[in-house]
Amino acid sequence: MPTPNDFLPPLSPLVMPVQDLHKAPETYGRDGAPATRPPALWLRRLLVFGGAIALTLFGAYEMNLVLNSMGVSALGVIVLGFFVILAAWISLSFTSAVAGFVSVLCRGGLGLGIQREGALPILRARTAVLMPTYNEDPERVLVGLKSIYDSLIATGQIAAFDFFLLSDTTDPDVWVQEERAYLSFREAVSGKGRVFYRRRAKNVDRKAGNLGEWVRAHGGAYQQMLTLDADSVMDGALIVRAVDAMERNEGVGLIQTLPVIVGGRTLFARMQQFAGRVYGPLIAHGIAWWHGSEGNYWGHNAVIRTRAFAEQAGLPHLPGRKPFGGHILSHDFVEAALMRRGGWAIHMVPGLFGSYEESPPSLTDVAIRDRRWCQGNLQHYKLLLTKGMAWVSRLHMLMGIGSYITSPLWLLFLLFGILISLQARFARPEYFGSTKSLYPHWPQVDPIQAKFVFIGTMGILLAPKFFAFIAMLFDRAALKGSGGVLRLATSIVLETIIGGLIAPIAMLIQTSGVLSILMGRDSGWNAQNRDDGRVDLRQVARGYWIYTLIGVLLATAAWLVSFSLFLWMTPVLLGLLLAIPLAALTASRDAGLWLRHLGLLTIVEETIPPPILRIVSANELARTRREECVDPAMDEAFYALRHDHSLREAHRAALPPARTVGSAIDPNLLVGLVKLREATDLASARRSLSRQEKAAVLANAEGLTLILALPDDGKRQV
């Protein structure tokens, strides 16, 4: 029989104060320069930023020759200003990629005394593995968690880890499914006393609040916590090595691993996982090389020192109204910055593989997620002046803002470029002016010079892909897993072409997101779609017709101006004109699997799966077989609780304490109880209750009693 604390361990509170961003943090004597900072880090940063500045200045000089060599114009100055900002952005990406290329070839990307191979270290302290979830399929989520559990068993160090499923689920049916899946998982691994479950009735501050509430209640019992997402999978050996590095380096607050995307079946997801596996390590090695001990946090697949998190990462609410005020959406960047502000080192270790996640299946799903990320990153402008924050942490936030602001800047750059072409087309040039001159004043735009600037810009944009290709040639396993040299090269070209066609659509999607946020619209919080299926062409057409229309208008304008401008804009125009078929094609599972059959867009993790992914496949197969044997009616909460005695008693034992006199009154509970008393049968109760009311009565002992008393035939049970 479950006991009241059957789902959770005893409380072990840890104080987690909300940080005051206007005051210097309490560092408790920690040095501002961590002991784990790489030597000559200043020189690394000088090379990366100095190179980016030099490239930007050279590009600005060349672009000025294109626009203003024979005289300054207002449009020329505006376009030059946009170009300088965008050139700085891509130049920094280029120089960071060069650093990553060298780091990959030199087998860097570790530090902290971590070894890629050899005997696993013995862990001394306890670590909590935290899996937050929000209205996700619980069986699917627990496939990942069980795979991590099984992989840690294989290391022989499972005793050092406890597992927590931390639910913020608002759907009452999914909530009861979570309880059933949790009980099944705990029984399957004999994990009583090691595997726990907690659901919050109120989603205060979303994921950050979910983790913060766990820290305040249970964080004192664990030296480290491993944070995951609902689609995360991590190899047990990688976890042990990262946790050991945390135990040996007392000044380190966070160790971020590099998640590799796996499991993609649609064309879009397979492009994402191919790009992440081939280009991702190069990019991650580059930023880790110059970030040093002032790295970033991506919100999951990271080991965090619980005391450091509690001490420094209590997030305040930002002043003002949504979308810029309120709780912090992109909390991970901020938590890393605040821990570094408090004297803790933040490290990324991209040299260790074994950390995995999934990709959204379509451009539409990415756009939905991206809208929330856009709002979260734009919020960070309010944090840039936080007292005591490291300049690199401020730069992380600026780069996060820039990743979205650059889309409207690219659009403006394009539109003002068209205006310059219009000016050149319809404004009659005065070659000699009103004064006598031996030499003519040529038109301001130099097409030959513009061609060279375009080629140089494209070279800088595409160079990281070439570097990644070269780096893959030195990794025999990864090269073989991608189909060899020819298939790898073909896949890179294919991904580049399709990605280039999608780019203008993504630019407009992000631009519309930025504009909607500036207009005051909040993104909300929705569960992420992780399933692929049949593409509904009518739905795709409704979502993407606007981009096709914009493409038609731009193409018409370019054609009317000049044929050369039309040809120049063809890459952008093609993507917009083909927006509907592109969205449908990339969301197609058949297209993705067909390319996989041809050996294209493949990665080593799917052709030569590592042990952890083989475990995932076995657990996924077992889940499918279990679901075939389960009555679908059990997915409804009332039915499941009435027909599963063990689930009902576990649910009853885990109910929150009854309301006390003077505490807050829940209107949903009051209305829900009245509706249950007036219902004639279970079916009528289901129809009358809203989702919020159903969740409220399921969390109440009296409500549960009323549910169990309702008959199916319209007569109450006695």
C-alpha positions as CSV (number, residue, x, y, z in Angstrom):
1,M,0.0,0.0,0.0
2,P,1.5,3.4,-1.0
3,T,2.4,5.8,1.8
4,P,2.0,9.6,1.7
5,N,5.6,10.0,0.8
6,D,5.7,7.1,-1.6
7,F,6.3,9.3,-4.7
8,L,9.0,11.5,-3.1
9,P,12.0,11.2,-0.8
10,P,12.1,13.1,2.6
11,L,12.5,16.8,2.3
12,S,16.0,18.2,2.2
13,P,15.5,22.0,1.8
14,L,18.1,24.2,0.2
15,V,17.8,28.0,0.4
16,M,17.5,29.6,-3.1
17,P,17.2,33.4,-2.7
18,V,15.9,35.5,-5.6
19,Q,18.8,37.5,-7.0
20,D,18.9,41.3,-6.9
21,L,20.3,42.3,-10.3
22,H,21.1,45.8,-9.1
23,K,23.5,44.8,-6.4
24,A,26.8,43.0,-6.5
25,P,26.4,39.2,-5.7
26,E,27.7,37.5,-2.7
27,T,30.6,35.3,-3.9
28,Y,31.6,33.9,-0.5
29,G,35.3,34.6,-1.1
30,R,35.5,32.9,-4.6
31,D,38.0,34.4,-6.9
32,G,36.8,36.2,-10.0
33,A,39.2,34.1,-12.1
34,P,38.3,30.4,-11.7
35,A,41.1,27.9,-11.3
36,T,39.8,26.0,-14.3
37,R,40.1,29.0,-16.7
38,P,42.3,27.9,-19.7
39,P,45.7,29.6,-19.9
40,A,46.1,32.5,-22.2
41,L,42.3,32.8,-22.7
42,W,42.8,36.4,-23.5
43,L,44.9,35.5,-26.5
44,R,42.2,33.1,-27.8
45,R,39.6,35.9,-27.5
46,L,41.9,38.4,-29.2
47,L,42.4,36.0,-32.2
48,V,38.7,35.4,-32.5
49,F,37.4,38.9,-32.0
50,G,40.4,40.6,-33.7
51,G,39.9,38.4,-36.8
52,A,36.2,39.2,-36.8
53,I,36.8,42.9,-36.5
54,A,39.4,42.8,-39.3
55,L,37.0,40.9,-41.6
56,T,34.2,43.3,-40.8
57,L,36.3,46.4,-41.5
58,F,37.6,44.9,-44.8
59,G,34.1,44.0,-45.8
60,A,32.8,47.5,-44.9
61,Y,35.6,49.1,-47.0
62,E,34.7,46.9,-50.0
63,M,31.0,47.5,-49.6
64,N,31.6,51.2,-49.4
65,L,33.3,51.0,-52.8
66,V,30.2,49.3,-54.2
67,L,27.8,51.9,-52.9
68,N,29.6,55.2,-52.3
69,S,32.8,55.3,-54.2
70,M,31.7,58.2,-56.4
71,G,29.8,60.1,-53.7
72,V,27.8,59.5,-50.6
73,S,24.0,58.9,-50.8
74,A,21.5,58.4,-48.0
75,L,20.5,55.0,-49.3
76,G,24.1,54.0,-49.6
77,V,24.9,54.9,-46.0
78,I,21.8,53.0,-44.7
79,V,22.6,49.9,-46.7
80,L,26.3,50.1,-45.6
81,G,25.2,50.4,-41.9
82,F,23.1,47.2,-42.2
83,F,26.0,45.5,-44.0
84,V,28.4,46.3,-41.2
85,I,26.2,44.9,-38.5
86,L,25.5,41.7,-40.5
87,A,29.1,41.4,-41.6
88,A,30.2,41.5,-38.0
89,W,27.7,38.8,-37.1
90,I,28.9,36.4,-39.8
91,S,32.5,37.3,-39.3
92,L,32.4,36.3,-35.6
93,S,30.7,33.0,-36.6
94,F,33.5,32.4,-39.2
95,T,36.5,33.1,-36.9
96,S,34.8,31.0,-34.1
97,A,34.4,28.2,-36.6
98,V,38.1,28.5,-37.6
99,A,39.0,28.1,-33.9
100,G,36.6,25.1,-33.7
101,F,38.2,23.5,-36.8
102,V,41.6,23.7,-35.1
103,S,40.2,22.4,-31.8
104,V,38.5,19.4,-33.5
105,L,41.6,18.4,-35.5
106,C,43.7,18.7,-32.3
107,R,41.1,16.5,-30.4
108,G,40.3,19.3,-27.9
109,G,37.0,20.2,-26.4
110,L,37.5,18.6,-23.0
111,G,39.4,20.1,-20.1
112,L,38.7,19.7,-16.4
113,G,40.8,16.5,-16.5
114,I,38.1,14.6,-18.4
115,Q,39.2,11.5,-20.3
116,R,37.4,10.2,-23.4
117,E,38.4,6.6,-22.8
118,G,39.7,4.4,-20.1
119,A,38.3,3.1,-16.8
120,L,35.4,5.1,-15.4
121,P,36.1,7.1,-12.2
122,I,34.4,6.2,-8.9
123,L,31.8,8.7,-7.8
124,R,31.6,9.9,-4.2
125,A,28.6,12.1,-4.0
126,R,24.9,11.7,-5.0
127,T,23.4,13.2,-8.1
128,A,19.8,13.8,-9.0
129,V,18.7,13.1,-12.6
130,L,15.8,15.6,-13.3
131,M,13.4,15.1,-16.1
132,P,10.9,18.0,-16.3
133,T,7.8,17.3,-18.4
134,Y,4.8,19.4,-19.6
135,N,1.8,17.7,-21.2
136,E,4.1,15.2,-22.9
137,D,3.4,11.5,-23.7
138,P,4.6,10.0,-20.4
139,E,5.4,6.6,-21.9
140,R,7.6,8.2,-24.5
141,V,9.3,10.4,-21.9
142,L,10.0,7.5,-19.7
143,V,11.6,5.5,-22.5
144,G,14.4,8.1,-22.4
145,L,14.7,8.1,-18.7
146,K,14.7,4.3,-18.4
147,S,17.4,4.2,-21.1
148,I,19.6,6.5,-19.0
149,Y,18.8,4.4,-16.0
150,D,19.8,1.2,-17.8
151,S,23.0,2.8,-19.2
152,L,24.0,3.9,-15.7
153,I,23.4,0.4,-14.4
154,A,26.0,-0.8,-17.0
155,T,28.5,1.6,-15.5
156,G,28.1,-0.1,-12.1
157,Q,27.4,3.3,-10.4
158,I,23.6,3.5,-10.3
159,A,23.8,3.8,-6.5
160,A,25.1,7.4,-7.0
161,F,22.0,8.5,-8.8
162,D,18.3,9.2,-8.0
163,F,15.8,9.9,-10.7
164,F,13.0,12.5,-10.6
165,L,10.1,13.0,-13.1
166,L,9.1,16.6,-12.4
167,S,5.7,17.2,-13.9
168,D,4.2,20.6,-14.8
169,T,1.4,18.9,-16.7
170,T,-2.0,20.7,-16.8
171,D,-4.0,18.1,-18.7
172,P,-5.6,15.9,-16.0
173,D,-5.7,12.8,-18.3
174,V,-2.0,13.1,-19.0
175,W,-1.4,13.6,-15.3
176,V,-2.9,10.2,-14.4
177,Q,-1.2,8.6,-17.3
178,E,2.1,10.0,-15.9
179,E,1.3,8.4,-12.5
180,R,0.6,5.0,-14.2
181,A,3.7,5.2,-16.3
182,Y,5.8,6.2,-13.3
183,L,4.6,3.3,-11.2
184,S,5.2,0.9,-14.1
185,F,8.7,2.3,-14.6
186,R,9.6,2.1,-10.9
187,E,8.4,-1.5,-10.7
188,A,10.3,-2.5,-13.9
189,V,13.6,-1.2,-12.5
190,S,13.0,-2.0,-8.8
191,G,13.5,1.6,-8.2
192,K,11.6,2.3,-5.1
193,G,13.6,4.7,-3.0
194,R,15.5,5.8,-6.1
195,V,12.9,6.8,-8.7
196,F,10.5,9.6,-7.8
197,Y,7.6,11.6,-9.2
198,R,6.2,15.1,-8.4
199,R,3.5,17.1,-10.1
200,R,3.0,20.8,-9.5
201,A,-0.6,21.9,-9.5
202,K,0.4,25.5,-10.4
203,N,3.0,26.1,-13.1
204,V,4.7,29.1,-11.4
205,D,7.5,30.4,-13.6
206,R,7.3,27.4,-16.0
207,K,10.4,25.1,-16.3
208,A,12.7,27.4,-14.2
209,G,10.1,27.4,-11.4
210,N,9.8,23.7,-11.7
211,L,13.5,23.1,-11.1
212,G,13.7,25.9,-8.5
213,E,10.9,24.3,-6.5
214,W,12.7,21.0,-6.6
215,V,15.9,22.6,-5.4
216,R,14.2,24.3,-2.5
217,A,12.5,21.1,-1.4
218,H,15.1,18.4,-2.1
219,G,18.3,20.0,-3.4
220,G,20.1,19.7,0.0
221,A,20.5,15.9,-0.5
222,Y,22.4,16.1,-3.8
223,Q,25.7,17.6,-4.7
224,Q,24.9,17.7,-8.4
225,M,21.8,17.6,-10.5
226,L,21.6,16.5,-14.1
227,T,19.0,18.5,-16.0
228,L,17.2,17.0,-19.0
229,D,14.5,17.8,-21.5
230,A,11.6,15.5,-22.2
231,D,13.4,14.2,-25.3
232,S,16.9,13.9,-23.7
233,V,19.0,10.8,-23.7
234,M,22.5,10.6,-22.2
235,D,25.0,7.8,-22.1
236,G,25.8,6.5,-18.6
237,A,29.6,6.7,-19.1
238,L,29.4,10.3,-20.3
239,I,27.3,11.1,-17.2
240,V,29.8,9.5,-14.9
241,R,32.8,11.3,-16.4
242,A,31.0,14.7,-16.3
243,V,29.9,14.2,-12.7
244,D,33.4,13.1,-11.7
245,A,34.8,16.3,-13.3
246,M,32.3,18.3,-11.2
247,E,33.4,16.4,-8.0
248,R,37.1,17.0,-8.7
249,N,36.7,20.7,-9.6
250,E,35.1,22.5,-6.6
251,G,34.9,25.9,-8.3
252,V,32.9,24.6,-11.3
253,G,29.2,25.3,-11.2
254,L,28.0,23.8,-14.5
255,I,29.3,21.4,-17.2
256,Q,27.4,21.6,-20.5
257,T,27.6,18.7,-22.9
258,L,26.8,18.9,-26.7
259,P,23.5,17.2,-27.5
260,V,23.4,15.5,-30.9
261,I,20.0,15.3,-32.7
262,V,18.9,11.8,-33.4
263,G,15.7,9.9,-34.4
264,G,14.7,12.2,-37.3
265,R,12.4,10.7,-39.9
266,T,11.0,13.7,-41.8
267,L,13.2,15.4,-44.3
268,F,13.3,18.5,-42.1
269,A,14.3,16.6,-39.0
270,R,16.9,14.6,-40.9
271,M,18.4,17.8,-42.2
272,Q,18.5,19.2,-38.7
273,Q,20.2,16.1,-37.3
274,F,22.7,15.9,-40.2
275,A,23.7,19.6,-39.8
276,G,23.9,19.2,-36.0
277,R,26.1,16.2,-36.2
278,V,28.4,17.4,-39.0
279,Y,28.6,21.2,-38.3
280,G,27.6,21.2,-34.7
281,P,30.8,19.8,-33.1
282,L,32.9,22.4,-35.1
283,I,30.7,25.2,-33.9
284,A,30.6,23.9,-30.3
285,H,34.4,23.4,-30.2
286,G,34.9,26.9,-31.4
287,I,32.8,28.6,-28.8
288,A,34.1,26.4,-26.0
289,W,37.6,27.4,-27.1
290,W,37.1,31.1,-26.5
291,H,34.3,30.9,-23.8
292,G,36.7,29.1,-21.5
293,S,35.3,29.1,-18.0
294,E,32.6,31.6,-18.9
295,G,30.5,29.3,-21.1
296,N,26.8,29.1,-21.6
297,Y,23.9,26.8,-20.6
298,W,21.3,25.4,-23.1
299,G,18.8,24.4,-20.5
300,H,19.3,20.6,-20.6
301,N,21.9,17.8,-20.8
302,A,24.1,19.5,-18.3
303,V,25.5,18.7,-14.9
304,I,25.0,21.5,-12.4
305,R,26.4,21.9,-8.9
306,T,23.2,22.2,-6.8
307,R,24.6,24.6,-4.2
308,A,25.8,26.9,-7.0
309,F,22.4,26.9,-8.7
310,A,20.6,27.5,-5.4
311,E,23.0,30.2,-4.3
312,Q,23.0,32.3,-7.5
313,A,20.3,31.2,-10.0
314,G,17.1,32.4,-8.2
315,L,15.5,34.3,-11.0
316,P,13.6,37.6,-10.3
317,H,10.6,38.7,-12.3
318,L,11.5,41.4,-14.8
319,P,9.7,44.8,-14.4
320,G,6.9,45.7,-16.8
321,R,4.2,43.8,-18.6
322,K,4.5,40.8,-21.0
323,P,6.0,40.1,-23.4
324,F,9.2,41.8,-22.0
325,G,8.2,41.7,-18.3
326,G,7.3,39.0,-15.9
327,H,9.1,35.7,-15.5
328,I,12.2,35.0,-17.6
329,L,11.4,32.6,-20.5
330,S,15.0,31.8,-21.7
331,H,16.1,31.1,-18.2
332,D,19.2,29.0,-19.1
333,F,21.3,31.8,-20.4
334,V,20.5,33.9,-17.3
335,E,21.1,31.1,-14.8
336,A,24.6,30.5,-16.3
337,A,25.4,34.2,-16.3
338,L,24.3,34.6,-12.7
339,M,26.3,31.6,-11.5
340,R,29.4,33.0,-13.3
341,R,28.6,36.4,-11.7
342,G,28.8,34.6,-8.4
343,G,32.3,33.3,-9.0
344,W,31.4,29.8,-10.4
345,A,33.0,28.5,-13.6
346,I,30.8,27.5,-16.4
347,H,32.3,25.0,-18.9
348,M,31.3,23.3,-22.1
349,V,32.8,19.9,-23.1
350,P,31.9,19.2,-26.7
351,G,34.7,16.6,-27.0
352,L,32.5,14.0,-25.3
353,F,29.8,12.3,-27.3
354,G,26.9,10.5,-25.8
355,S,24.4,13.3,-25.3
356,Y,21.3,13.2,-27.5
357,E,18.0,15.0,-28.2
358,E,15.3,15.1,-30.9
359,S,14.4,17.7,-33.5
360,P,10.9,19.1,-34.2
361,P,9.6,17.3,-37.3
362,S,8.8,20.3,-39.5
363,L,9.5,24.0,-40.2
364,T,6.1,24.8,-38.7
365,D,6.9,23.1,-35.4
366,V,10.3,24.9,-35.2
367,A,8.5,28.2,-35.9
368,I,6.2,27.6,-32.9
369,R,9.1,26.8,-30.6
370,D,11.2,29.6,-32.1
371,R,8.5,32.2,-31.3
372,R,8.8,31.4,-27.6
373,W,12.6,31.4,-27.8
374,C,12.5,34.7,-29.6
375,Q,10.5,36.3,-26.8
376,G,12.8,34.9,-24.2
377,N,16.0,36.1,-25.9
378,L,14.5,39.6,-26.6
379,Q,13.7,39.8,-22.9
380,H,17.4,39.7,-22.2
381,Y,17.9,43.3,-23.1
382,K,16.6,44.1,-19.6
383,L,19.5,42.0,-18.1
384,L,22.4,43.5,-20.0
385,L,23.2,46.0,-17.2
386,T,23.1,43.5,-14.4
387,K,25.7,44.5,-11.8
388,G,28.7,42.3,-11.6
389,M,27.9,40.2,-14.7
390,A,30.9,39.1,-16.8
391,W,31.3,40.8,-20.2
392,V,31.3,37.4,-21.9
393,S,27.9,36.6,-20.3
394,R,26.6,39.9,-21.6
395,L,27.9,38.9,-25.0
396,H,26.0,35.6,-24.8
397,M,22.8,37.5,-24.3
398,L,23.6,40.0,-27.0
399,M,24.3,37.1,-29.4
400,G,21.0,35.5,-28.4
401,I,19.2,38.8,-29.2
402,G,21.1,39.1,-32.4
403,S,20.1,35.6,-33.5
404,Y,16.6,37.0,-34.0
405,I,17.2,40.6,-34.7
406,T,19.4,39.7,-37.7
407,S,16.4,38.4,-39.6
408,P,14.6,41.8,-39.8
409,L,18.0,43.3,-40.5
410,W,18.5,41.0,-43.5
411,L,15.1,41.8,-44.7
412,L,15.7,45.6,-44.5
413,F,19.1,45.1,-46.1
414,L,17.3,43.3,-49.0
415,L,14.6,46.0,-49.3
416,F,16.9,48.9,-49.2
417,G,19.1,47.2,-51.8
418,I,16.0,47.1,-54.1
419,L,15.5,50.8,-53.4
420,I,19.0,51.5,-54.6
421,S,18.4,49.5,-57.7
422,L,15.2,51.5,-58.3
423,Q,17.2,54.7,-57.9
424,A,19.8,53.5,-60.4
425,R,17.0,52.4,-62.8
426,F,14.8,55.5,-62.7
427,A,17.0,58.3,-61.6
428,R,18.9,59.7,-64.6
429,P,22.7,59.8,-63.9
430,E,24.5,63.1,-64.4
431,Y,27.9,61.9,-65.7
432,F,29.5,65.4,-65.9
433,G,27.2,67.5,-63.7
434,S,27.0,71.3,-64.1
435,T,30.7,71.9,-64.1
436,K,33.2,71.0,-66.8
437,S,35.2,67.9,-65.9
438,L,37.6,65.7,-67.7
439,Y,36.3,62.5,-66.0
440,P,32.7,61.5,-65.7
441,H,30.8,60.8,-62.4
442,W,29.8,57.1,-62.9
443,P,26.6,55.7,-61.2
444,Q,27.1,54.9,-57.6
445,V,26.5,51.1,-57.6
446,D,29.5,49.2,-59.0
447,P,28.1,45.9,-60.2
448,I,31.6,44.3,-60.7
449,Q,32.7,45.2,-57.1
450,A,29.3,44.1,-55.8
451,K,29.9,40.6,-57.4
452,F,33.1,40.3,-55.5
453,V,31.6,41.4,-52.2
454,F,28.8,38.8,-52.8
455,I,31.2,36.0,-53.5
456,G,33.3,36.9,-50.4
457,T,30.2,37.0,-48.2
458,M,29.0,33.7,-49.4
459,G,32.5,32.3,-48.9
460,I,32.5,33.3,-45.3
461,L,29.0,31.9,-44.8
462,L,29.7,28.6,-46.4
463,A,33.3,28.1,-45.1
464,P,32.3,26.4,-41.8
465,K,30.5,23.7,-43.9
466,F,33.8,23.1,-45.8
467,F,35.8,23.0,-42.5
468,A,33.3,20.5,-41.1
469,F,33.7,18.4,-44.3
470,I,37.5,18.4,-43.9
471,A,37.3,17.6,-40.2
472,M,35.0,14.6,-41.0
473,L,37.7,13.2,-43.3
474,F,39.9,12.7,-40.2
475,D,37.1,10.9,-38.2
476,R,36.9,7.5,-39.9
477,A,33.9,6.2,-37.9
478,A,31.9,9.4,-38.5
479,L,32.9,9.4,-42.2
480,K,31.8,5.8,-42.6
481,G,28.6,6.4,-40.7
482,S,27.7,9.3,-43.2
483,G,28.2,7.0,-46.2
484,G,31.8,7.8,-47.1
485,V,33.3,10.8,-48.8
486,L,31.0,11.0,-51.9
487,R,27.7,10.6,-49.9
488,L,28.9,13.0,-47.3
489,A,29.8,15.7,-49.9
490,T,26.4,15.1,-51.7
491,S,24.6,15.3,-48.4
492,I,26.3,18.6,-47.5
493,V,25.4,20.1,-50.9
494,L,21.8,18.8,-50.6
495,E,21.4,20.2,-47.1
496,T,22.9,23.5,-48.2
497,I,20.6,23.9,-51.2
498,I,17.4,23.0,-49.3
499,G,18.5,25.0,-46.3
500,G,19.2,28.0,-48.6
501,L,15.7,27.8,-50.0
502,I,14.2,27.6,-46.6
503,A,16.3,30.5,-45.3
504,P,14.2,33.4,-46.7
505,I,11.0,31.7,-45.3
506,A,12.7,31.4,-41.9
507,M,13.8,35.0,-42.2
508,L,10.2,36.2,-42.6
509,I,8.9,33.9,-39.9
510,Q,11.5,35.2,-37.4
511,T,10.8,38.8,-38.5
512,S,7.1,38.4,-37.9
513,G,7.9,36.9,-34.5
514,V,10.0,39.9,-33.6
515,L,7.3,42.3,-34.8
516,S,4.6,40.5,-32.9
517,I,6.7,40.7,-29.7
518,L,7.4,44.4,-30.2
519,M,3.6,44.8,-30.6
520,G,3.1,43.3,-27.1
521,R,1.9,39.8,-27.9
522,D,2.9,37.0,-25.5
523,S,4.0,33.6,-26.8
524,G,2.3,31.5,-24.1
525,W,3.4,28.0,-23.3
526,N,2.5,25.0,-25.3
527,A,3.7,21.4,-25.4
528,Q,6.1,20.7,-28.2
529,N,5.0,18.4,-31.0
530,R,7.4,15.5,-31.4
531,D,5.5,13.3,-33.7
532,D,5.6,13.2,-37.5
533,G,2.8,12.1,-39.6
534,R,0.9,12.6,-42.9
535,V,1.2,16.1,-44.3
536,D,-2.0,18.0,-44.8
537,L,-1.5,20.1,-47.9
538,R,-4.4,22.3,-47.2
539,Q,-3.1,23.2,-43.7
540,V,0.4,23.8,-45.2
541,A,-1.1,26.1,-47.8
542,R,-3.0,28.1,-45.2
543,G,0.1,28.6,-43.2
544,Y,2.5,29.4,-46.0
545,W,0.5,31.2,-48.8
546,I,1.6,34.6,-47.4
547,Y,5.3,33.8,-48.1
548,T,4.4,32.8,-51.7
549,L,2.5,36.1,-52.1
550,I,5.5,38.1,-50.8
551,G,7.7,36.1,-53.2
552,V,5.5,37.0,-56.1
553,L,5.5,40.7,-55.2
554,L,9.3,40.8,-54.8
555,A,9.8,38.9,-58.0
556,T,7.5,41.3,-59.9
557,A,9.2,44.4,-58.4
558,A,12.7,43.0,-59.3
559,W,11.6,42.1,-62.8
560,L,10.2,45.6,-63.4
561,V,13.4,47.2,-62.1
562,S,15.9,45.1,-64.2
563,F,16.5,41.6,-65.3
564,S,19.9,41.5,-63.6
565,L,18.3,42.4,-60.3
566,F,15.8,39.6,-60.8
567,L,18.6,37.1,-61.4
568,W,20.5,38.5,-58.4
569,M,17.5,37.9,-56.1
570,T,16.7,34.4,-57.5
571,P,17.9,32.5,-54.4
572,V,15.6,34.5,-52.2
573,L,12.7,34.5,-54.7
574,L,12.8,30.8,-55.3
575,G,12.5,29.9,-51.6
576,L,9.5,32.2,-51.2
577,L,7.8,31.2,-54.4
578,L,8.2,27.5,-53.4
579,A,7.2,28.1,-49.8
580,I,4.2,25.7,-49.8
581,P,5.8,22.7,-51.6
582,L,9.0,23.2,-49.6
583,A,7.1,23.2,-46.3
584,A,5.2,20.1,-47.4
585,L,8.3,18.3,-48.7
586,T,10.5,18.9,-45.7
587,A,7.7,17.8,-43.3
588,S,7.3,14.5,-45.3
589,R,8.4,11.4,-43.5
590,D,8.5,9.5,-46.9
591,A,11.0,12.0,-48.3
592,G,13.2,11.7,-45.3
593,L,13.2,7.9,-45.2
594,W,13.7,7.8,-49.0
595,L,16.9,9.8,-48.7
596,R,18.0,7.6,-45.8
597,H,17.5,4.6,-48.1
598,L,19.8,6.3,-50.6
599,G,22.4,6.8,-47.8
600,L,22.0,10.6,-47.8
601,L,21.8,12.9,-44.8
602,T,22.9,9.9,-42.6
603,I,24.9,10.2,-39.4
604,V,27.0,7.6,-37.6
605,E,24.6,7.4,-34.7
606,E,22.0,5.8,-36.9
607,T,24.2,3.6,-39.1
608,I,26.4,2.5,-36.3
609,P,24.3,3.1,-33.1
610,P,26.2,3.6,-29.9
611,P,25.1,1.4,-26.9
612,I,22.8,4.0,-25.4
613,L,20.8,4.4,-28.6
614,R,20.5,0.6,-28.9
615,I,19.1,0.6,-25.4
616,V,16.6,3.3,-26.5
617,S,15.5,1.3,-29.4
618,A,14.9,-1.8,-27.2
619,N,12.9,0.2,-24.7
620,E,10.9,1.9,-27.5
621,L,10.0,-1.5,-28.9
622,A,8.9,-2.7,-25.5
623,R,6.8,0.5,-25.1
624,T,5.1,-0.2,-28.4
625,R,4.3,-3.8,-27.4
626,R,2.9,-2.6,-24.0
627,E,0.7,-0.1,-25.6
628,E,-0.8,-2.8,-27.9
629,C,-2.0,-4.6,-24.8
630,V,-3.4,-1.6,-22.9
631,D,-7.1,-0.6,-23.1
632,P,-7.2,2.8,-24.8
633,A,-10.0,3.8,-22.3
634,M,-7.3,3.8,-19.6
635,D,-6.0,7.0,-21.1
636,E,-9.0,8.8,-19.5
637,A,-8.3,9.8,-15.9
638,F,-11.6,8.9,-14.3
639,Y,-11.8,5.5,-16.0
640,A,-8.2,4.7,-15.2
641,L,-8.6,5.5,-11.5
642,R,-11.8,3.5,-11.2
643,H,-10.4,0.3,-12.9
644,D,-6.8,0.2,-11.6
645,H,-6.7,-0.3,-7.8
646,S,-2.9,0.2,-7.4
647,L,-3.0,3.4,-9.4
648,R,-6.0,4.7,-7.4
649,E,-4.4,4.1,-4.1
650,A,-1.1,5.6,-5.2
651,H,-2.9,8.6,-6.5
652,R,-4.8,9.0,-3.3
653,A,-1.7,8.7,-1.2
654,A,0.1,11.4,-3.2
655,L,-2.8,13.9,-3.0
656,P,-1.7,17.3,-1.6
657,P,-2.8,18.3,2.0
658,A,-6.4,19.4,2.4
659,R,-7.1,23.1,2.4
660,T,-6.9,24.8,5.8
661,V,-9.0,27.6,7.1
662,G,-7.7,31.0,5.8
663,S,-5.8,29.5,2.8
664,A,-6.5,30.5,-0.8
665,I,-9.8,29.2,-2.3
666,D,-9.6,27.5,-5.7
667,P,-12.7,28.4,-7.7
668,N,-12.1,25.5,-10.1
669,L,-12.3,23.1,-7.2
670,L,-15.5,24.6,-5.8
671,V,-17.3,24.5,-9.1
672,G,-15.9,21.1,-9.9
673,L,-17.2,19.6,-6.7
674,V,-20.7,21.0,-7.3
675,K,-20.8,19.6,-10.8
676,L,-19.7,16.2,-9.5
677,R,-22.5,16.2,-6.8
678,E,-25.1,17.1,-9.5
679,A,-23.8,14.7,-12.1
680,T,-26.1,11.6,-12.7
681,D,-23.3,9.4,-14.1
682,L,-19.6,9.4,-15.0
683,A,-20.2,10.4,-18.6
684,S,-22.2,13.5,-17.6
685,A,-19.5,14.5,-15.2
686,R,-16.9,14.3,-17.9
687,R,-19.0,16.4,-20.2
688,S,-19.7,19.1,-17.6
689,L,-16.2,19.6,-16.2
690,S,-13.6,21.9,-17.8
691,R,-10.0,20.7,-17.9
692,Q,-9.1,23.0,-15.0
693,E,-12.0,21.8,-12.9
694,K,-11.2,18.1,-13.7
695,A,-7.6,18.6,-12.6
696,A,-8.8,20.4,-9.4
697,V,-11.2,17.6,-8.3
698,L,-8.6,14.9,-9.1
699,A,-6.2,16.7,-6.7
700,N,-8.8,16.6,-3.9
701,A,-9.8,13.8,-1.6
702,E,-13.5,14.6,-1.6
703,G,-13.4,15.0,-5.4
704,L,-11.8,11.6,-5.8
705,T,-14.5,10.0,-3.5
706,L,-17.3,11.6,-5.6
707,I,-15.7,10.4,-8.8
708,L,-15.5,6.8,-7.5
709,A,-19.1,7.0,-6.4
710,L,-20.5,7.9,-9.8
711,P,-22.0,5.0,-11.7
712,D,-21.8,4.4,-15.4
713,D,-25.6,3.7,-15.6
714,G,-26.9,6.9,-14.0
715,K,-27.3,5.4,-10.5
716,R,-25.0,6.3,-7.7
717,Q,-23.1,3.5,-6.0
718,V,-23.8,3.1,-2.3
